[in-house]
Amino acid sequence: MRISHLAPLCCFVLIGSVQGRDRLKVPDGGFNRHPSKTSEVTPNASITDNEVPELRSLRMPPDASLSKTVAISEPPRPEHFEPAAWFGLASVDIRKVEGERGRVTLSLRVPGERRPFVSTELRVEAEDEPERLYLHVPAEQLAELRGKSVLIEVATKGTATVLIDDLELLRFPDAPSRALLGKANGHLGPDLLASGSLGFTAITEHRHHAFQIHGLVDGGAAARAGMKVGDVVIAIEDEPLPRSSIEPGWDWFRASHEACLGRAIEAALVTRKRTVTLTVRRADKTVRLPLTLRFPEAFGEGFPMEGALADALREDLVHWTATHQKTNGGWSGTNAVNPALGGLALLSTRDPRHGDAIERCVDFLLATNPKPSEMTGLAYWTIAFQGMFFAEYFLATRDRRVIPWMEEALAWLPTTTHECKWGMQAFGHGPDGLPYDAKSLIAPAAHLLVFDALARKCGIDAKVWEHIEPYVVHTWSDPSDGKGHGGMGYNASYKDQAEFWSRSGLIALATALRGEHGTMRERLCVIMAERHPWMLNSHAYGEPGGALGLVGLAVAHRESFDEVMPQWRWKFLNAWEPGYGLRYSTAHMGAPYMGEDVIVNLAYTLVTSIPSGGLVMTGGEAERWLR
């Protein structure tokens, strides 16, 4: 059984009325999955505080009670945020296992007082389906309890024996704010959750049963259905939400609230249903809202890479990229990455109508970073992205004005490395030295190696790979020794299986473009296919790291890419706002300085060019098409 103390912010709603009842059916309670972990409360006994075992479920016979002390801490006070009120919400999952009928009471009581200050009751009848019982704690009562403790209690009466699970007391604000969002780089939220197809943004939290609406898109599905900012979503298609995970991995991929939304949208399209129904709590009411989907084409199995619906998605991505270019030729967000990424996105179309925009991007980057050999700080990231763009631009145009820049960069780069801890040459973030006690890191180098491989196709005698090859091989988790997992490590001392995605995909891409290191490439692709739910967890680089890893996987091992992409349909269907593009949700290892909508629209324009081979780095041929 899980008993949760009040979290700093809780977007879990516990309702006072659903069709006249304080409960919802739970199709698959936790006690169903862990029957062997059931503990029992003795009849006519009361269990309190630390006597409660930390188990998934607890067996309660008639006339038994359980209480848990919960401290009501002060709510968080981020800068520039002061909600008018915080609501308290309690819930418990219940399933009858024996007996004819009975009652289960859920209540909150101040220690030392006999009467609860708020309570609700569930009558247990003959049916065997689990139900979730909810209890709403008004804001004024919760405010009086700040800094104190309360008892959350469950009691049984009658003849029925029940299993209970997930007893908890949580809270959420009357109006959510982005000020409550957690740091996007490796923290467990709260996270921004956006649904482009349903037309809202929300705040979601780790291990909570609901999420709260933060913003609405004008004219979007949610606004048209009557949803309001502050509504708390408790069910999708009449099924209560599971505990969300925002931690990278299979739990997030299968049961995050983002995944629940996306999978409901996918199921609706597969069955040719045009609505997805969300159940929300609004003040003292519960409301079912059918949200109408407005996709421009019928769903097909090839989505998001092939078919009419995929073509419509790509059209929106390209349009977003073209219309959000700034007059100076760049895009919003960091100039270290986004202008070059935007230029690559336009090049991936192979559409001469974007020629002027591409030229403006070239001009902007040549003016912004005219001398790569004079760059300092985090220079390698900028050089890598700008170099990839210039190489693809030359291959598409044969315009030699970018060649001197590439030649200077590639001649200078090997002179800027330092000897790492293991006695081999390595790149850091820039030419100023190696981080992490000279262990350094592979990520900037992985991008430089793709630039190096593309430059060779431009006729430049690039030697970056040869210069740091020992470091690359040493960083790889080589499975031939029986211990390695096949992914690319952070460095040789940290060969993890959680943040590997982008660096593994980029190294695989570089080896594919070079036609070398086939064994390494194959093993990199194996772990990417096996552990793709960690796609958005590349260190400090969830996006565009997710997209760049996909590009690498597609070019290095297309069969694995074709296997992985259909499993992510839900992500694209949820994020896509038809007529606009993709809406950004917090990545597991986000890089918010790169922007939100801007980074996903630019990056996934590259990914959606893979079927047509729009770039050499997305599997296309080196052909001059832009004059």
C-alpha positions as CSV (number, residue, x, y, z in Angstrom):
1,M,0.0,0.0,0.0
2,R,1.2,3.5,-0.8
3,I,0.5,6.4,1.6
4,S,1.6,9.7,0.2
5,H,2.5,12.7,2.3
6,L,1.4,16.1,0.9
7,A,3.6,16.9,-2.1
8,P,4.7,20.5,-2.9
9,L,2.2,20.5,-5.7
10,C,-0.3,17.9,-6.5
11,C,-2.3,17.8,-9.7
12,F,-4.3,14.8,-8.5
13,V,-8.0,15.5,-8.1
14,L,-10.2,13.6,-5.7
15,I,-13.8,14.3,-6.5
16,G,-16.9,14.9,-4.5
17,S,-19.4,13.7,-7.2
18,V,-19.2,11.6,-10.2
19,Q,-22.7,10.9,-11.4
20,G,-23.8,11.3,-7.8
21,R,-21.1,9.2,-6.3
22,D,-17.7,9.9,-4.7
23,R,-16.0,7.2,-6.7
24,L,-14.9,5.9,-10.1
25,K,-14.5,2.4,-11.3
26,V,-10.8,1.2,-11.4
27,P,-10.3,-1.3,-14.2
28,D,-7.0,-2.6,-12.9
29,G,-6.2,-1.9,-9.3
30,G,-2.7,-2.4,-7.9
31,F,-3.9,-5.2,-5.7
32,N,-4.7,-7.2,-8.8
33,R,-1.1,-7.1,-9.9
34,H,0.4,-7.9,-6.5
35,P,-1.9,-10.5,-4.8
36,S,1.0,-12.2,-3.1
37,K,1.9,-8.9,-1.3
38,T,-1.3,-8.6,0.6
39,S,-1.2,-8.0,4.4
40,E,-4.2,-8.3,6.7
41,V,-5.6,-6.1,9.4
42,T,-7.0,-8.0,12.4
43,P,-10.8,-7.7,12.8
44,N,-11.9,-5.1,15.4
45,A,-8.4,-3.7,15.4
46,S,-6.9,-0.3,14.4
47,I,-3.6,0.2,12.7
48,T,-1.8,3.5,13.0
49,D,1.2,5.3,11.7
50,N,4.4,3.2,11.3
51,E,2.5,-0.1,11.9
52,V,1.3,0.1,8.4
53,P,3.4,-2.2,6.2
54,E,4.8,-0.7,2.9
55,L,2.9,-3.1,0.7
56,R,0.9,-2.7,-2.4
57,S,-2.4,-3.7,-0.8
58,L,-3.9,-4.3,2.6
59,R,-6.7,-6.8,3.5
60,M,-9.3,-5.2,5.8
61,P,-12.1,-7.4,7.3
62,P,-15.3,-5.9,8.8
63,D,-15.0,-3.5,11.7
64,A,-11.3,-2.7,11.1
65,S,-9.7,0.7,10.7
66,L,-6.5,2.2,9.4
67,S,-5.1,5.6,10.1
68,K,-2.0,7.5,8.9
69,T,-0.6,10.7,10.2
70,V,0.1,13.2,7.5
71,A,2.0,16.5,8.0
72,I,0.4,19.5,6.2
73,S,3.4,21.5,5.2
74,E,3.4,25.0,3.9
75,P,2.8,25.1,0.1
76,P,5.6,26.1,-2.2
77,R,6.1,29.8,-2.9
78,P,7.9,30.2,-6.2
79,E,8.8,33.7,-7.2
80,H,5.9,35.7,-8.7
81,F,3.3,33.0,-7.7
82,E,0.8,33.2,-5.0
83,P,-2.4,31.2,-5.5
84,A,-5.5,32.2,-3.8
85,A,-6.0,28.7,-2.3
86,W,-4.8,25.1,-2.2
87,F,-7.3,22.3,-2.2
88,G,-6.7,19.0,-0.3
89,L,-7.7,15.7,-1.9
90,A,-7.7,12.2,-0.5
91,S,-8.3,8.9,-2.2
92,V,-8.2,5.2,-1.7
93,D,-8.7,2.2,-4.1
94,I,-11.1,-0.5,-2.8
95,R,-12.1,-4.0,-3.9
96,K,-14.5,-6.4,-2.1
97,V,-13.1,-9.9,-1.8
98,E,-15.4,-11.7,0.6
99,G,-18.8,-11.2,2.3
100,E,-22.1,-9.8,1.0
101,R,-22.1,-6.1,1.7
102,G,-20.6,-3.4,3.8
103,R,-19.4,0.1,4.0
104,V,-16.0,1.7,3.7
105,T,-15.5,5.2,5.2
106,L,-12.7,7.6,4.1
107,S,-12.2,10.5,6.5
108,L,-9.8,13.1,7.8
109,R,-9.5,14.0,11.5
110,V,-7.4,16.2,13.6
111,P,-5.5,14.1,16.2
112,G,-7.2,14.3,19.6
113,E,-10.6,15.1,18.1
114,R,-13.2,12.3,17.8
115,R,-15.2,13.6,14.9
116,P,-13.7,13.9,11.4
117,F,-13.9,17.3,9.8
118,V,-14.6,15.8,6.4
119,S,-15.6,12.3,5.3
120,T,-17.2,10.2,2.6
121,E,-18.5,6.6,2.4
122,L,-18.6,3.8,-0.1
123,R,-21.3,1.1,0.1
124,V,-19.8,-2.2,-1.0
125,E,-22.3,-4.4,-2.8
126,A,-22.1,-7.8,-4.5
127,E,-20.0,-6.6,-7.5
128,D,-16.3,-7.4,-7.4
129,E,-15.0,-4.4,-9.5
130,P,-12.4,-2.2,-7.8
131,E,-13.4,1.4,-7.2
132,R,-11.6,4.6,-6.3
133,L,-13.2,6.5,-3.4
134,Y,-12.5,10.3,-3.3
135,L,-12.6,12.9,-0.6
136,H,-12.4,16.6,-1.3
137,V,-10.8,18.9,1.4
138,P,-12.0,22.5,1.0
139,A,-9.4,25.1,0.7
140,E,-10.4,27.0,3.9
141,Q,-10.1,23.8,6.0
142,L,-6.7,22.9,4.5
143,A,-5.4,26.5,5.1
144,E,-6.3,26.2,8.8
145,L,-4.2,23.0,9.0
146,R,-0.9,24.3,7.6
147,G,2.0,23.4,9.8
148,K,-0.1,20.8,11.6
149,S,-0.8,17.1,11.2
150,V,-4.0,15.2,10.3
151,L,-5.1,11.6,10.4
152,I,-6.3,10.1,7.1
153,E,-8.5,7.1,8.0
154,V,-10.2,4.2,6.4
155,A,-12.7,2.1,8.3
156,T,-14.9,-0.9,7.4
157,K,-18.4,-1.9,8.6
158,G,-20.8,-4.6,7.7
159,T,-19.9,-8.1,6.5
160,A,-17.6,-7.4,3.6
161,T,-13.9,-7.9,3.5
162,V,-12.0,-5.6,1.2
163,L,-8.6,-4.9,-0.2
164,I,-7.4,-1.3,-0.1
165,D,-4.6,0.3,-2.0
166,D,-3.1,3.7,-2.8
167,L,-4.3,5.6,0.3
168,E,-3.1,9.2,-0.1
169,L,-3.7,12.8,0.7
170,L,-2.5,15.4,-1.8
171,R,-3.1,19.0,-2.8
172,F,-3.1,21.3,-5.8
173,P,-3.5,25.1,-6.4
174,D,-6.6,26.9,-7.5
175,A,-4.8,28.1,-10.6
176,P,-1.6,26.4,-11.9
177,S,1.4,28.5,-13.0
178,R,4.6,27.8,-15.0
179,A,6.4,29.1,-11.9
180,L,5.6,25.7,-10.3
181,L,7.4,23.7,-13.0
182,G,10.5,21.8,-11.9
183,K,13.9,22.1,-13.5
184,A,13.8,20.4,-16.9
185,N,17.2,18.8,-16.6
186,G,16.9,15.4,-14.9
187,H,14.4,16.4,-12.2
188,L,11.1,14.6,-11.5
189,G,8.9,17.6,-12.3
190,P,6.4,19.1,-12.0
191,D,6.5,18.9,-15.8
192,L,4.8,20.8,-18.6
193,L,2.4,18.5,-20.5
194,A,1.1,19.8,-23.9
195,S,-1.6,18.3,-26.1
196,G,-1.6,20.0,-29.5
197,S,-4.4,17.8,-30.9
198,L,-6.6,18.4,-27.8
199,G,-5.6,22.1,-27.5
200,F,-4.3,22.5,-24.0
201,T,-1.2,22.7,-21.7
202,A,-1.2,21.2,-18.3
203,I,1.0,20.5,-15.3
204,T,1.7,16.8,-14.5
205,E,3.5,15.3,-11.5
206,H,5.4,12.1,-10.8
207,R,3.2,9.4,-9.3
208,H,0.0,11.4,-9.3
209,H,-3.4,10.3,-10.5
210,A,-4.5,13.5,-12.3
211,F,-3.2,16.6,-14.0
212,Q,-4.3,20.2,-14.0
213,I,-5.1,22.4,-17.0
214,H,-2.7,25.3,-17.3
215,G,-3.6,26.9,-20.6
216,L,-6.0,26.6,-23.6
217,V,-5.4,27.1,-27.3
218,D,-7.9,29.5,-28.8
219,G,-10.3,27.6,-30.9
220,G,-8.7,24.3,-29.9
221,A,-10.6,21.1,-29.1
222,A,-10.5,21.7,-25.3
223,A,-11.7,25.3,-25.6
224,R,-14.5,24.3,-28.0
225,A,-15.6,21.6,-25.5
226,G,-15.9,24.1,-22.6
227,M,-12.7,23.1,-20.7
228,K,-11.4,25.9,-18.4
229,V,-8.0,26.7,-17.0
230,G,-7.7,25.1,-13.5
231,D,-9.8,22.1,-14.5
232,V,-8.3,18.9,-13.2
233,V,-8.4,15.9,-15.4
234,I,-9.1,12.7,-13.5
235,A,-10.2,10.2,-16.3
236,I,-9.7,9.6,-20.0
237,E,-12.5,7.7,-21.8
238,D,-14.2,7.2,-18.4
239,E,-11.2,5.3,-16.9
240,P,-9.5,6.9,-13.9
241,L,-5.9,7.9,-14.6
242,P,-3.2,5.6,-13.4
243,R,-0.3,6.9,-11.3
244,S,1.8,8.9,-13.7
245,S,5.5,8.4,-14.1
246,I,7.7,11.2,-15.5
247,E,10.8,9.2,-14.9
248,P,12.4,7.9,-18.2
249,G,11.7,4.3,-19.0
250,W,8.9,1.9,-19.7
251,D,6.6,3.1,-16.9
252,W,6.7,6.6,-18.5
253,F,6.3,5.2,-22.0
254,R,3.2,3.2,-21.0
255,A,1.6,5.0,-18.1
256,S,2.6,8.7,-18.1
257,H,-0.4,11.0,-18.5
258,E,1.1,12.2,-21.8
259,A,1.1,8.5,-22.9
260,C,-2.4,8.0,-21.7
261,L,-3.6,11.0,-23.8
262,G,-1.7,10.0,-26.9
263,R,-2.8,6.4,-26.7
264,A,-6.4,7.4,-26.3
265,I,-6.1,9.7,-29.3
266,E,-4.5,6.9,-31.3
267,A,-7.3,4.4,-30.3
268,A,-9.9,6.9,-31.3
269,L,-8.4,7.3,-34.8
270,V,-7.9,3.6,-35.3
271,T,-11.6,3.0,-34.6
272,R,-12.6,6.1,-36.6
273,K,-13.9,7.7,-33.6
274,R,-13.7,11.5,-33.7
275,T,-13.8,12.3,-30.0
276,V,-11.8,11.7,-26.8
277,T,-13.7,12.2,-23.6
278,L,-11.9,13.7,-20.6
279,T,-13.5,13.8,-17.1
280,V,-12.5,16.9,-15.1
281,R,-13.2,18.2,-11.7
282,R,-14.2,21.9,-11.6
283,A,-14.8,23.5,-8.2
284,D,-17.6,21.4,-6.7
285,K,-18.7,19.7,-9.9
286,T,-17.5,16.9,-12.1
287,V,-17.8,17.3,-15.9
288,R,-17.4,15.0,-18.8
289,L,-16.0,16.8,-21.9
290,P,-16.0,15.1,-25.3
291,L,-13.2,16.7,-27.2
292,T,-13.5,16.6,-31.0
293,L,-10.4,15.7,-33.0
294,R,-9.7,17.6,-36.2
295,F,-7.0,15.8,-38.1
296,P,-6.8,16.7,-41.8
297,E,-6.5,13.1,-43.1
298,A,-7.5,9.6,-42.0
299,F,-5.1,7.7,-39.8
300,G,-2.9,5.1,-41.4
301,E,-0.5,2.5,-40.1
302,G,2.5,4.3,-41.7
303,F,2.1,7.4,-39.5
304,P,4.2,9.3,-38.5
305,M,6.5,8.6,-41.4
306,E,4.3,7.6,-44.3
307,G,0.8,8.1,-45.6
308,A,-1.5,11.1,-46.1
309,L,-1.6,12.0,-42.4
310,A,2.2,11.8,-42.1
311,D,2.4,14.1,-45.2
312,A,0.1,16.6,-43.4
313,L,2.2,16.5,-40.3
314,R,5.4,17.2,-42.3
315,E,3.6,20.0,-44.2
316,D,2.8,21.7,-40.8
317,L,6.4,21.2,-39.6
318,V,7.9,22.7,-42.7
319,H,5.4,25.6,-42.6
320,W,6.2,26.2,-38.9
321,T,9.9,26.3,-39.7
322,A,9.6,28.6,-42.7
323,T,7.2,31.1,-41.0
324,H,9.1,31.3,-37.7
325,Q,12.5,32.2,-39.3
326,K,13.6,35.7,-38.0
327,T,14.4,38.4,-40.5
328,N,18.1,38.1,-39.7
329,G,18.0,34.4,-40.9
330,G,18.0,32.7,-37.6
331,W,15.4,31.2,-35.2
332,S,14.5,31.9,-31.6
333,G,16.4,30.2,-28.9
334,T,20.2,29.6,-28.6
335,N,22.2,30.7,-31.6
336,A,24.6,27.8,-30.9
337,V,22.1,25.3,-32.2
338,N,18.8,26.6,-33.6
339,P,19.8,28.6,-36.7
340,A,21.8,25.7,-38.1
341,L,19.0,23.3,-37.1
342,G,16.5,25.5,-38.9
343,G,18.7,25.7,-42.0
344,L,19.0,21.9,-42.0
345,A,15.2,21.6,-41.7
346,L,14.7,23.8,-44.8
347,L,17.3,22.0,-46.7
348,S,15.6,18.7,-45.9
349,T,12.6,19.8,-48.0
350,R,14.7,19.9,-51.2
351,D,12.2,22.6,-52.2
352,P,13.8,25.5,-54.2
353,R,11.1,27.8,-52.9
354,H,13.0,27.9,-49.6
355,G,16.2,28.9,-51.3
356,D,16.1,32.6,-50.2
357,A,15.5,31.6,-46.6
358,I,18.3,29.1,-46.7
359,E,20.7,31.8,-48.1
360,R,19.6,34.1,-45.2
361,C,20.5,31.4,-42.7
362,V,24.0,30.9,-44.3
363,D,24.6,34.7,-44.3
364,F,23.5,34.9,-40.7
365,L,25.9,32.1,-39.5
366,L,28.8,33.4,-41.5
367,A,28.4,36.8,-40.0
368,T,27.8,35.5,-36.5
369,N,30.7,33.1,-36.4
370,P,33.1,34.1,-39.2
371,K,36.2,32.5,-37.7
372,P,35.8,29.1,-36.1
373,S,39.4,29.0,-35.0
374,E,38.8,32.1,-32.8
375,M,35.8,30.6,-30.9
376,T,35.9,29.9,-27.2
377,G,33.6,28.6,-24.5
378,L,31.1,26.0,-25.7
379,A,32.5,26.3,-29.2
380,Y,32.4,22.7,-30.2
381,W,28.6,22.6,-30.1
382,T,28.3,25.6,-32.3
383,I,30.9,24.4,-34.8
384,A,29.3,21.0,-35.0
385,F,25.8,22.2,-35.9
386,Q,27.1,25.0,-38.1
387,G,29.4,22.6,-39.8
388,M,26.7,20.0,-40.5
389,F,24.5,22.7,-42.0
390,F,27.3,24.1,-44.2
391,A,28.3,20.6,-45.4
392,E,24.7,19.8,-46.4
393,Y,24.3,23.3,-47.9
394,F,27.4,22.7,-50.1
395,L,26.3,19.3,-51.2
396,A,22.9,20.8,-52.2
397,T,24.3,23.9,-53.9
398,R,28.1,23.5,-54.6
399,D,28.4,27.0,-53.3
400,R,32.1,27.2,-52.2
401,R,31.8,30.2,-50.0
402,V,31.2,27.8,-47.0
403,I,34.2,25.6,-47.8
404,P,36.9,27.9,-46.2
405,W,34.9,28.0,-43.0
406,M,34.7,24.2,-42.9
407,E,38.3,23.7,-43.8
408,E,39.5,26.2,-41.1
409,A,37.3,24.5,-38.5
410,L,38.4,21.0,-39.4
411,A,42.1,21.9,-39.5
412,W,41.8,23.7,-36.2
413,L,39.8,21.2,-34.2
414,P,42.5,18.5,-33.8
415,T,44.9,21.2,-32.4
416,T,42.5,22.0,-29.6
417,T,42.2,18.6,-27.9
418,H,43.7,17.8,-24.6
419,E,45.0,14.5,-23.1
420,C,42.3,12.9,-21.0
421,K,42.6,10.8,-17.9
422,W,43.3,7.7,-19.9
423,G,46.1,9.2,-21.9
424,M,44.3,9.8,-25.2
425,Q,43.2,13.0,-27.0
426,A,39.7,14.2,-26.3
427,F,37.3,17.1,-26.9
428,G,35.5,18.9,-24.1
429,H,32.8,21.4,-24.6
430,G,35.3,23.8,-26.2
431,P,39.0,24.4,-26.6
432,D,39.6,25.7,-23.1
433,G,40.1,22.3,-21.4
434,L,38.5,19.0,-20.4
435,P,35.8,18.8,-17.7
436,Y,35.1,16.2,-15.1
437,D,38.7,15.8,-13.8
438,A,40.0,15.3,-17.4
439,K,37.5,12.4,-18.1
440,S,35.7,14.7,-20.5
441,L,32.6,13.6,-22.3
442,I,31.6,12.2,-25.7
443,A,28.5,14.3,-26.5
444,P,30.1,17.4,-28.2
445,A,32.6,15.1,-30.1
446,A,29.7,12.9,-31.3
447,H,28.3,15.9,-33.1
448,L,31.7,17.0,-34.5
449,L,32.1,13.5,-35.9
450,V,29.0,13.8,-38.0
451,F,30.3,17.1,-39.3
452,D,33.6,15.4,-40.0
453,A,31.9,12.6,-42.0
454,L,29.8,15.0,-44.0
455,A,32.8,17.2,-44.8
456,R,34.6,14.2,-46.3
457,K,31.7,14.0,-48.7
458,C,32.4,17.6,-49.7
459,G,35.9,16.7,-50.6
460,I,37.6,18.0,-47.5
461,D,40.4,15.9,-45.9
462,A,38.9,15.8,-42.4
463,K,40.8,13.9,-39.7
464,V,38.8,14.5,-36.6
465,W,37.6,10.9,-36.3
466,E,41.2,9.6,-36.6
467,H,42.4,12.0,-34.0
468,I,40.0,11.0,-31.3
469,E,39.2,7.4,-32.3
470,P,40.9,5.9,-29.3
471,Y,38.7,8.0,-27.0
472,V,35.6,7.0,-28.9
473,V,36.4,3.3,-28.7
474,H,37.3,3.6,-25.0
475,T,34.0,5.3,-24.2
476,W,31.9,2.7,-26.0
477,S,30.5,0.0,-23.8
478,D,31.8,-2.8,-25.9
479,P,29.8,-6.0,-25.4
480,S,32.5,-8.3,-26.7
481,D,34.0,-8.6,-23.2
482,G,30.8,-10.0,-21.9
483,K,30.2,-6.9,-19.7
484,G,29.3,-4.1,-22.1
485,H,25.8,-3.2,-23.1
486,G,26.6,-1.8,-26.6
487,G,25.7,1.8,-26.0
488,M,27.9,4.9,-26.1
489,G,29.0,6.0,-22.6
490,Y,29.1,9.5,-21.2
491,N,32.9,8.8,-20.9
492,A,34.9,5.8,-20.1
493,S,34.1,5.9,-16.4
494,Y,30.3,6.3,-16.9
495,K,28.8,3.9,-19.4
496,D,25.2,4.3,-18.5
497,Q,22.1,2.9,-20.1
498,A,19.8,5.9,-19.3
499,E,21.3,8.9,-21.0
500,F,22.9,7.1,-24.0
501,W,20.4,7.9,-26.8
502,S,21.7,10.9,-28.6
503,R,25.4,10.1,-28.3
504,S,24.8,6.5,-29.5
505,G,22.7,7.6,-32.5
506,L,25.2,10.3,-33.6
507,I,28.2,7.9,-33.3
508,A,26.2,5.3,-35.3
509,L,25.4,8.0,-37.9
510,A,29.0,9.1,-38.2
511,T,30.1,5.4,-38.7
512,A,27.4,4.9,-41.3
513,L,28.4,8.0,-43.3
514,R,32.0,6.8,-43.2
515,G,31.2,3.2,-43.9
516,E,33.4,2.0,-41.0
517,H,33.1,0.4,-37.6
518,G,30.2,-1.9,-38.6
519,T,30.3,-3.9,-35.4
520,M,30.1,-0.9,-33.2
521,R,27.3,0.6,-35.3
522,E,25.2,-2.6,-35.1
523,R,25.5,-2.8,-31.3
524,L,24.7,0.8,-30.8
525,C,21.5,0.3,-32.8
526,V,20.6,-2.8,-30.9
527,I,20.5,-1.0,-27.5
528,M,18.7,2.0,-29.1
529,A,15.9,-0.3,-30.3
530,E,15.8,-2.2,-27.0
531,R,15.7,0.9,-24.8
532,H,13.9,3.5,-26.9
533,P,11.7,4.7,-24.1
534,W,14.8,6.5,-22.8
535,M,14.9,8.6,-26.1
536,L,14.2,11.9,-24.4
537,N,16.8,11.4,-21.7
538,S,20.0,12.4,-23.4
539,H,22.1,14.3,-20.9
540,A,21.0,17.9,-20.8
541,Y,19.7,17.4,-24.2
542,G,16.3,15.6,-24.3
543,E,15.5,17.6,-27.4
544,P,16.8,17.8,-30.0
545,G,18.7,14.8,-28.8
546,G,15.7,12.5,-29.2
547,A,15.3,13.6,-32.9
548,L,19.0,13.4,-33.7
549,G,19.2,9.9,-32.2
550,L,16.3,8.9,-34.5
551,V,18.1,10.3,-37.5
552,G,21.2,8.2,-36.6
553,L,19.2,5.1,-36.0
554,A,17.4,5.4,-39.4
555,V,20.6,5.8,-41.4
556,A,22.6,3.3,-39.4
557,H,20.0,0.5,-39.2
558,R,16.7,1.3,-40.9
559,E,15.0,-1.9,-39.8
560,S,15.4,-0.9,-36.2
561,F,14.1,2.6,-36.9
562,D,11.0,1.1,-38.7
563,E,10.4,-1.0,-35.7
564,V,10.7,1.8,-33.2
565,M,8.7,4.6,-34.9
566,P,5.2,3.0,-34.9
567,Q,5.5,2.6,-31.1
568,W,5.8,6.4,-30.8
569,R,2.7,7.3,-32.8
570,W,0.9,8.3,-29.6
571,K,3.6,10.9,-28.9
572,F,3.2,12.6,-32.3
573,L,-0.6,12.4,-32.3
574,N,-0.8,14.1,-28.9
575,A,1.8,16.8,-29.6
576,W,0.6,17.7,-33.1
577,E,-1.8,20.6,-33.4
578,P,-3.0,20.4,-37.0
579,G,-2.5,23.7,-38.8
580,Y,0.3,24.7,-36.4
581,G,2.9,22.0,-35.7
582,L,4.2,20.3,-32.6
583,R,3.6,21.5,-29.0
584,Y,6.4,21.0,-26.6
585,S,6.2,18.9,-23.4
586,T,9.1,18.7,-20.9
587,A,11.7,16.2,-22.0
588,H,13.3,14.0,-19.3
589,M,16.6,15.8,-19.8
590,G,15.4,19.1,-21.3
591,A,17.4,22.0,-22.6
592,P,15.0,24.9,-22.1
593,Y,17.6,27.5,-23.2
594,M,17.1,26.0,-26.7
595,G,13.3,26.9,-26.7
596,E,10.2,24.8,-26.5
597,D,8.0,24.6,-29.6
598,V,10.9,25.9,-31.7
599,I,13.3,23.0,-30.9
600,V,10.8,20.2,-31.5
601,N,9.4,21.7,-34.8
602,L,12.9,22.2,-36.2
603,A,14.3,18.9,-35.1
604,Y,11.3,16.7,-36.2
605,T,11.3,18.4,-39.6
606,L,14.6,16.6,-40.0
607,V,13.1,13.3,-38.8
608,T,10.2,13.4,-41.2
609,S,12.5,13.9,-44.1
610,I,13.9,10.4,-43.6
611,P,11.5,8.7,-46.0
612,S,12.4,11.1,-48.8
613,G,16.1,11.3,-48.0
614,G,16.0,15.1,-47.8
615,L,19.5,15.3,-46.4
616,V,22.6,13.2,-46.8
617,M,22.5,12.8,-43.0
618,T,18.9,11.5,-43.2
619,G,19.8,8.9,-45.8
620,G,19.7,10.9,-49.1
621,E,22.1,11.1,-51.9
622,A,24.5,14.0,-52.3
623,E,22.9,15.8,-55.2
624,R,22.9,19.5,-56.3
625,W,19.3,20.6,-56.3
626,L,19.5,24.3,-55.2
627,R,21.1,26.8,-57.5
